[in-house]
């Protein structure tokens, strides 16, 4: 999964704690695909630091919430983490319109999740 969620970091409620959002994949590409970068830029999301990262135990250990998007079976399990699985389409090779829709789906899911997170 390309780093579609990375453009949302940091984010938080007004007056609340900023949340770090990062993404990683079980089989990351060598670079962000141009059509994914274009969709992120169109949505005014930062892409300068975005790059495909491998999903490692260290990444999961650093997280409070782990959200899988179709690769949950390959995700390391770390006690004490909250796991969610979002059935999100893979943008690999998809036309730009599909990538925009996937980005919108992820954005809506993140927006819906944020108020439910503890503010600690």
C-alpha positions as CSV (number, residue, x, y, z in Angstrom):
1,X,0.0,0.0,0.0
2,X,1.5,3.4,-1.0
3,X,1.8,5.9,1.8
4,X,-1.6,7.5,1.2
5,X,-2.2,8.0,5.0
6,X,1.1,9.8,5.4
7,X,-0.2,13.0,4.0
8,X,-2.6,13.3,7.0
9,X,0.1,13.6,9.7
10,X,0.1,15.3,12.1
11,X,-3.5,15.8,12.8
12,X,-5.6,16.4,15.8
13,X,-8.6,18.2,17.2
14,X,-8.4,21.9,17.9
15,X,-6.8,22.3,21.2
16,X,-6.1,18.6,21.4
17,X,-3.1,16.4,21.0
18,X,-1.7,16.1,17.5
19,X,-1.7,12.6,16.2
20,X,1.0,11.0,14.2
21,X,-0.1,9.0,11.2
22,X,2.3,6.9,9.2
23,X,2.0,4.1,6.8
24,X,3.9,1.0,5.9
25,X,3.4,-2.0,3.7
26,X,4.2,-5.7,3.6
27,X,5.7,-5.3,0.1
28,X,6.5,-1.6,-0.3
29,X,7.4,-0.3,-3.8
30,X,10.7,1.3,-4.4
31,X,9.1,4.8,-4.7
32,X,5.8,6.5,-4.5
33,X,4.0,6.0,-7.7
34,X,3.5,9.3,-9.7
35,X,-0.3,9.0,-9.9
36,X,-0.4,8.5,-6.1
37,X,1.8,11.5,-5.5
38,X,-0.4,13.5,-7.9
39,X,-3.6,12.5,-6.0
40,X,-2.0,13.5,-2.7
41,X,-0.9,16.9,-4.1
42,X,-4.3,17.5,-5.5
43,X,-5.8,16.9,-2.0
44,X,-3.2,19.4,-0.6
45,X,-1.5,16.6,1.3
46,X,2.2,16.6,2.0
47,X,4.2,14.3,-0.2
48,X,7.8,15.6,0.4
49,X,8.5,13.1,3.1
50,X,6.4,10.3,1.8
51,X,8.1,7.1,0.7
52,X,7.2,3.4,0.8
53,X,8.2,1.9,4.1
54,X,8.3,-1.8,5.1
55,X,6.0,-3.0,7.9
56,X,8.2,-4.1,10.7
57,X,7.7,-5.1,14.3
58,X,9.3,-1.8,15.3
59,X,6.7,0.2,13.3
60,X,3.9,-1.7,15.1
61,X,5.6,-1.4,18.5
62,X,5.7,2.4,18.0
63,X,1.9,2.6,17.3
64,X,-1.1,2.7,19.6
65,X,-3.4,1.8,16.7
66,X,-2.6,-0.4,13.8
67,X,-4.9,-0.2,10.8
68,X,-4.5,-2.9,8.1
69,X,-5.8,-2.4,4.6
70,X,-5.9,-5.9,3.2
71,X,-2.6,-7.1,4.6
72,X,-3.6,-7.9,8.1
73,X,-2.5,-11.5,7.9
74,X,1.1,-10.4,7.4
75,X,1.0,-7.7,10.1
76,X,3.1,-8.3,13.3
77,X,1.0,-8.8,16.4
78,X,2.2,-6.8,19.4
79,X,0.3,-7.1,22.7
80,X,-1.4,-3.9,23.8
81,X,-2.0,-2.5,20.4
82,X,-5.4,-1.8,18.9
83,X,-6.0,-3.4,15.5
84,X,-8.5,-2.3,12.9
85,X,-8.9,-3.7,9.5
86,X,-10.2,-1.4,6.8
87,X,-11.1,-3.1,3.4
88,X,-9.5,-0.5,1.2
89,X,-8.7,-1.0,-2.5
90,X,-5.1,-1.2,-3.6
91,X,-4.1,1.8,-5.7
92,X,-1.2,-0.1,-7.4
93,X,-1.6,0.5,-11.1
94,X,-5.1,2.0,-10.7
95,X,-6.2,5.0,-12.8
96,X,-5.9,8.4,-11.1
97,X,-9.7,8.6,-10.6
98,X,-9.6,5.4,-8.6
99,X,-6.7,6.6,-6.6
100,X,-8.6,9.8,-5.8
101,X,-11.5,7.7,-4.6
102,X,-9.3,5.5,-2.4
103,X,-7.6,8.5,-0.9
104,X,-11.1,10.0,-0.1
105,X,-12.1,6.7,1.5
106,X,-9.0,6.6,3.7
107,X,-9.4,10.3,4.6
108,X,-13.1,9.7,5.6
109,X,-12.1,6.7,7.7
110,X,-9.3,8.7,9.5
111,X,-11.7,11.6,10.1
112,X,-14.3,9.3,11.6
113,X,-11.7,7.6,13.8
114,X,-10.0,10.6,15.3
115,X,-12.8,11.7,17.6
116,X,-13.0,8.1,19.0
117,X,-9.3,8.1,20.0
118,X,-8.3,8.9,23.6
119,X,-6.8,12.4,24.1
120,X,-3.8,11.1,26.1
